[in-house]
């Protein structure tokens, strides 16, 4: 085996100089007394503040570090160093969040919350921002800890407490813990009214409506959101109008009023885009994917291709924002559109990815929906045994949760699959369980469909109308 030449093992002179220079500098720094190091950092902070003059927010973290190190091991009576550090940490957090560097922004907000110079209101704000970012990243428990810690700080201003309650309430809504969501959002609304803050009132009221609108169709949702639209227009909040138009569009989809749904969703996306609300924009783009996936009118294949593109657009937006939560919904929709187009290998890939994301976030509804789509895709591929196992896994995964809607869907899908294989008695048991759960469902469509499925299985006459969803 030929030996390597000594030339390839010898670093270039410039690299060797830089390494030795850095090592010597670090060694010299470590040899300095702590008080002298602190004075050097204070001097560096003063010089950098004059030189940079905030030419770029990317430099402010270095200023925060110099301010922190200038306090290490020394006590300077009357010093403003800790307040300067806190100011630069906040600017750094805002800068990181604006670039969707969510992990870094979360870390900085949590440092601010623990900073000895922070006021109670500043701590509440920092914890709320950290909680929002944790939830964007799919970290439910850290998000709840941040929100709860902020809410328990009763010395913070009312508007800050209201904001924290709104964010915790929307988290509870997102994971369908509706009782907790109503409690938090109702308390936030009271605080916002007491503080005389109409913008916070609008946020609390709007989110409270989203807790109650899930099973409503178009007319009911329009009545529900009338006070929200009135308040939004009164204070000139076009973003809130955009969100409300989107919620009405979602209700239209549930009622299978697809033309109206498209009109409301398109208007919603335009308003949200103009307002710079990319988070809600991507949700409405994903809803357009659902609309074209499910609408029966027009060219079916073209509708499915459009659905795929909308789902991809939504996923791209979520990736840009570092937004993990609800990403599984777009992935599941993309899987369904591919399955319905006959592109089964792609459908399986997206369904498995959706299941992975949903499991990471820990959202039972999303987990069950991903299992449902994967099971139906495997059934379409002819792997009936694996489809049955997957649907059964899905039922087990959500059985202790309150995600009744997806439980009904999983039980119905398993009943249809078993009936198609001639296992009528077991299929009837699952269909009967679905009917029992659906008896408490707030929408009549679910109750009607599950009863129709049970009757078809009892007659041993499973038809196309009882086929996969």
C-alpha positions, 0 to 999 in steps of 0.5 A: 500500500503506497504511503501518503506523502508528507506534503499532504499531511502538512497544513498550509502555513496560513492555516497553521498560523491562524490555528496557533494565533487563535490558540494563543489568543484563547490561552491568553484570555483564560489567563486573565483575571475575571475582573479584567476579562469583564472590563475588556468585554465592557470596552468591546461592548461600548466600541461595537455599539458605536461602530455597528450602530445596528447596521444589521440585526445579525450583530446584536447577539454578539452585543448581548454576549459582551454585555453578559460577560462584562458582568461575570464575576464583578459587581458594578454599582449603578451599571446598566449592563444587565438592561443592555443585555436584556435589550440585545437578547430581545432584538436577537430573538425577534431577528431569529423569529423573523428569519424562521430560525425557530429553535434559536428564537425559542432559546433566546426567549427562554433566556429572557424569561429567566433574566434577572432584569426582566419585569413580570410583563417582559417574562410573560411576553417572552414565555408566550413567544417561546410557547408559540414557537415550541408549538410551531415545532410540534413540542406540545408539553414545552409549549404548555409549560411556557404558557402556564408559567406565564399565566401564573405570573399574576403581576404581568399586565392584563393584556399580556395575560390575555395574550398568553391565555389566547395562545394556550387556548388555541393550543388546546383547540388544536389538539381538540381539548375543547373544554380547556380551550373554552375556559382559556379563551373565555377568560382571555376575552374577559381580560381583554374587555377589562383592559379595553383592548379591542384587538385582543378582544377580537383575537379571543372572540375569533378563536373562541368561535373556532372552537364551536364551528367545527361541525357547523355548515355555512349558515350557522358559521356566518351567524357565529362569526357575525360579531367577529366580522363586525369588530374586525371591520370596526377596528380595520383588521383585514387579517381577522376578516381574512381568517373569518372568511377562511373559517366560513370557507371550511364550513362550506367544504363540510357542507359540500358547498364547493363553489361557495367554499372556493370563493371564501377561501380565495378571498381569505388567502388574498387578505392573509397574504396582504396582511403578511399572515403566512401561517393562516395563509398556508392553512387556507391553501391546504383547505383548497387542496381538500376542496379540489380533492373532494369536489365531485363536479368538473374534471375529476383528474384535473381536480385531483392534480390541482389538489396535489399542487395546493397541498404541495404549496401548503407544505412548502409554506410550512417548511419555510416557516418551520411549522411542524404542527398540522403539517401532517394534515397536508401530507395526509391530503396529498396521500389521499389525492395520489391514492384517488389518482391511482398513484399508490406508491406515492400515496403510501409514501406520503401517508407514512410521512404524515404518520411520522409527523403526527406521532412526533407532534402527538396529536391523536386526531392527526395520528388516527387520520394518518393511520386511516389514509395508510390503511385505505392506501394499502387496501387499494394496493391489494395488501388487505391483511396489512390494511386491516392491521394498520386500521386496527393499530389506528383504533388502538392509537386513538382509543383513549383520546377524545378524537371521536370523529376519526375513531368513527372513520377508522371503525367504518373503514375497518368494517367495510374492509372486513365486509368486502372480504366476507367477514360479515360478523366482525364487520358488523361489530365494528360498524355497530361501534361506529354507530354508537360513537356517531350517536353523539356526533353533532353533525347529522351527516356522520350519523346518517352515513354510519347507520347506512353502513351498518344496515348495508352490512346487516343485509350483506349488501355492501354497495359503492355508496358504502365504499372507502371515504 
